[in-house]
């Protein structure tokens, strides 16, 4: 091999090396940019988790306080939902309303920590009597409310009819709650 061939081979090698380097430069810069973005994301995630970890004990204390308040409020509900709706019946009678329907549903609606006993209600009377009846139901000592409800004109002149659902509430005992949690139900 002559020196011209050797110099030509070296020049070709250098040109190929430069061309390959130049061709792969954008790929390397894209990888570098992606790595920079990942580092920034990891720094942000670290700072966020560090902040949460610093507040963890305060958060746990707030959760314990919320649990205590929840338990205190839950036991204020009656032990059993009033399925006879005696308070609703007496409020309707005291206001001179005609109680057309008060039909309790077969089953209670069980929630996480309380029970709702629903009943369909239809009462007829004068508009102000019905309003006073709703106020009386709101003041009942038992946890009872009427919702949803509709007030319509009655076929009798000067009268209105209230149709709705009466809900009576009761709390689930601690034993039942523990059994639900053991069974994996909410």
DAWOKA-V713949 format. One line per field, one symbol per residue. phi: phi as a letter, one per 30 degrees, with the letter a starting at -180 (. if undefined). psi: psi as a letter, one per 30 degrees, with the letter a starting at -180 (. if undefined). burial: 1 if it has 16 or more other ideal C-beta (glycine too) atoms within 10 Angstrom, else 0. A space follows every 10 residues. Layout:
# DAWOKA-V713949
phi = ???
psi = ???
burial = ???
This chain:
# DAWOKA-V713949
phi = .ddddddddd dddddddddd dddceddddd dddddddddd dddddddddd ddddcddddd ddddddddde dddddddddb ddddhddddd ddddcidcdd bbcdddcdcd cdbbbcccad bbbbldeddd ddddddddcd dddbbcadbb cbdddddicb bcbabccccb cddddddddd dddicd
psi = klfeeeeeee eeeeeeeeee eeefeeeeee eeeeeeeeee eeeeeeeeee eeeegeeeee eeeeeeeeee eeeeffllek kjffheeeee eeefggljje kijklekljk aeglkkjlkk kjkkaleeee eeeeeeefgk flikljkllk klklfkkgll kkkakkkkkl lkleeeeeee eefgl.
burial = 0000000000 0000000000 0000000000 0000000000 0000000000 0000000000 0000000000 0001001100 1100101100 1100101010 0101000100 0011111110 1011100011 0111011001 0111110000 0000000011 1111011111 1100000000 000000
